[in-house]
């Protein structure tokens, strides 16, 4: 994978959690008893179904997300990894990431996941403040989080963890203290997300409000300053890394590479015989499991994407990146130029207003533009 070749990745969705966090709007379901063998066989069947169409590729990353995929049996994880290597060639430096929580029961199985083939861990820390963790509905404490980071660091060479900020009544001083602790305990990559209240979540029903826009903007700017000074600048709006520690999986998606999604509710973007397709697996876990077991896949939708659709997606994703959009790569993937995909007058205004910058080889949003990306995109696509 490189800036010119975004690679091809596989995403595996495990929809189960022990409990549902009040801010979460992902396809997650509280479940304690899962038939591991049945779920393993269904995932392998769906993987094989798509592999028959997508031969001749090299997988550059494999990502187990959720939900809480560390609740999978490590043997299931290993079986999926082995199947990917049978169906496709895999890059010598393939990145294989597993999301996990810092509870003691999950920490105890990290060595088993490493032995199964996982080589990068993503920990859902969310906060180093116990009161904030209770507010966010998390099962762990700040002490648990630090213990998990210490334990994982002895097992995995590459790690990342998430934090959520811009919480109600959170002060700049409090966020700085968490950021400082994050930097001290980071392995080179951090994902830092502003709290958003999504419709249909418990927070939304309870009328919870995130930090006001001005306070959130101040926290965002402070985050950029502290992480840049620590040698982990933002390479994407919410993601920071030391050079070389960027998430290869996410870069594939943001740069416009194909990605296969398997498991309940997983999405994919695939190029088959020169045509673009968006895939969406059945949302309901029980229904997905039934169909994947009986028919070999649980695909709910497989819709053709026009060149205009795909070009617009690549603009939306690429402008999230600090590196911006490689214009030659954009043209090679879509068959059109970047100027065909956006309003040229709006683009000129964005450049003049220093919200976007253009070079001979790229088009990107400035730091100010990325902070206002929704408004920038609204103008470009008007």
BELQUIPE-V134862 format. One record per helix or strand of 2 or more residues. SS is the DSSP state (A for helix, B for strand). FROM is the first residue (numbers start at 0). LEN is the number of residues. If there is no record, write none. Layout:
((SS:FROM:LEN) (SS:FROM:LEN))
This chain:
((B:7:7) (B:15:2) (B:28:2) (A:35:16) (B:57:9) (A:68:3) (A:73:14) (B:88:12) (A:103:4) (A:109:7) (B:119:7) (A:129:6) (A:141:12) (B:157:8) (A:171:14) (B:188:6) (A:201:4) (A:212:17) (B:233:3) (B:238:3) (A:247:7) (B:257:5) (B:266:6) (B:274:7) (A:284:11) (B:298:7) (A:306:12) (B:324:2) (A:326:8) (A:337:4) (A:343:9) (B:355:3) (B:361:4) (A:366:5) (A:372:8))
